[in-house]
């Protein structure tokens, strides 16, 4: 293993608090029942449409009124993208350790590039991130392996020499389809429909904390170093 790639929301960065704040504010403004924070958290990895659907369950997602609400949600999020957002606890030391070992790390996400770049800028990660692959960069997004292959190509590495960490079945599917070593971040925003049978995701490894994640990554890097000496 010569590089580590992360999904963004729910894996590398804990963005849920800002999404929860905005969705619940929308509920208040519309006089609707406040959506439970934990329910919103399970929908973060499903994207803006899924979160807005929690507020307006009666609207079809292609309804112009729904699309207007979705755009408003995105505008509010873009304007206040990192009010209560930060890396998951323990992630800063993990990234620092990778950098000290000259192991590049990057991001493969289904989050739009504009929002992804704004988030990295707000957290002072832009220069540290070796590669950022977003939906605009590929013709097919995760779970297709195309974005994984693109990230590996930009790192000038074979895909099978990369670790991929994610908190959604499509993350693991994309990594597996690209022959990467996949790690399921069970501390993340696990979708309701899939959280009760994590073994079914077929990840190479499941971790429950960032501390466990750091341990697994270092094991793989140490094994790689031992094989090459």
N, C-alpha and C positions, 0 to 999 in steps of 0.2 A: 504494500500500500504506500502510495507516494503523494496522496492528496486527500483532503476531506471536503465533501460538499454537503451543504445543508439546505433543507427546505427553510423558508423564511418564518412565516407566522406559525407559532406553536412549536417550533423546533429550535431555531436560533434565537428568535426574539419573541418576548411575551407582549403581544400587542392587544390582548383581549380587553384590558381595562378601558382603552380608548374606544373600542367598538361598543362595549357595554354602555359606556357613558352616552355615546351618540344615539344608539338605538333607544335607550330608555328616555333620553330627552325628546326624541321624536314621538314616543308614546305619550309623554306628558303634554306636548304641544297639540297632539291630535285628540287628547282626551280619551286615550285608549288604555286598557289594562297594561301595567308595566310588565314587560317580558322579563322572566327570571334570568339573572346574570349567568347561571350555570348553563341554561339552555342556549343563550347567545354564544357562550364559549364553545359549545359543541358544534356550532355552525360557522365559526370563523374560517376554518379550512375549506368550507364549501363556497366561500366567496360572498360578495356584496349582495347578490340576488337572494341567497338563502337567508341572510340576516334580515334584509328588508322584508322578506316574506313573513317573518315572525311578527312584524307589526301589521302587515296588511294581508292576512291569510286568504281573504276573500277575493283578492285581485289575481288575475292571470299574469304571469311574468312578462307577457308581451303586450299587455294593456298599456296604452300611452300614459295613463295615470300612474301605474306601477313604475314605469320607466322614469317618470319624472321624480317620483319619490326616491328611486335608486340613485339617480343623478344627484339629487340633493344630499343624500347620505354620503356619496363619494366626495362631493364638494366640502361638506362639513369635515369629513375625515382628512382630506387633503390640507385643509386650513389649520387643523390641530392634530397633526399626525403623530406626535410623540409627547403628548402631555403627561400621560401615565404609563408610557411604554419604555421598556428597557430590555437588555438581554436577560435571559433566564439566569437565576442565581447560580454561580459557578461557571458560567460560560466565558466570562472575561479571562479567568485563569487558564481555561482550556485553550482559548485562542492564543493567548500569550505563549503558552507552552509550544503550540504548533509553530508559531513564528520563530521562537528560539531554536527550534529544530529544523528550520527552513522547510517546513512542510506547508505548501500553499493550501489555503482554504477558500471556498467560494460558495455561491448560492445558486440554486436552480429552483425557481419559484413560478407559480401560476399567477402571482400578483403583477399587475401592470407595471411597466418599467418606470413610469413617472412617479408612482407612489413608492416603488421599491427604492429608487434613487433618493427620493426625499427622505425616506426613513433612514437609509444608511448615512446620509449627510447629517441628519439630526443627531445621530448617535456616534458621529465621528468614526465611521467604519469604512468610508468610501475608499480611502487609500490603502487600507489593510486587506480589503476583499480582493482576491486575485482574479475572480471571474464572477460575473453576474449574468445569468441567462433568464430571460423573461418571455412571456408569450409572444411578444412582438418579434422575437428573434428567430422563431421557428414556424414551420407550417403546421406541426402537430405538437400539442402540449402533453404534459404528463397525464395519463400513464404511458403514453408513447415514449420510447427511449430517445427520440430525436434530441430533446434538450440536454439529455445526459451525455450523448455523444458530442454535442457541440461544446459543452463545458470541458470535457476531457480534451477535445481538439484544441481549444484555446489554451489549455494548460500544457499542451504538447505531451500528453500522456495517453496510453491506452486506457480505455474505460475500465477495464478489469483491475487497474491499479488505483482506482478511486474508491473511497468509502462514501456512501450516501446515507444521510440521516433524515428521517421524515416521520410525520405523525398522522399520515393518511394512507389508506391502502393504495391510492394511485402513486404515492411517493415510492412505496416499496415495489410496486409493479414496475414502475419506470426504471428503478435501479436494478432490479432483477433482470429485466429485459435487456439492459445494457451490460449485464454480467458484472455489475459492481457489487461490492460487499455492502449489504443493506442492514441498517440499524433502525429499529422501530423505537421512536421516542415516546414511550408510554406516559411521560409527564406532560405531553402536549395536549392539543385540542382534538382528542379522539372523537370521531363522528359517532353519533348514537347508534346507528345501524350496524356498526362494526366493532364497538368497544368491548363487547362481551366475549369475543373469541379472537384474541390477538394472534394466537398460533396460526389461525387460518390465513393471516396475511403472508405467511411464509418468508418472513424476514430472516436474515442470517442470525440476528441477535435482537433481543428486546431489553431495553434499559428503562428503569423507573425514575432515575434522577440524572442530573447532569454529571454528578460525581461518578456514577456507574458508566456513563457515556465516556468520560475522560479515561477511565480505567480500560474500557474495551478498546478505544482508539489506540492507546499507548501499547496495549498488548499486540495489536495488529502491526503497529509500526515497529515494535521491538522484534517481532517474528520476521518481518520483512528484512530488517537490518541483519538479523542472525543468518538468514538464508543467503544473503548477498555477501557474507564475509567468509 
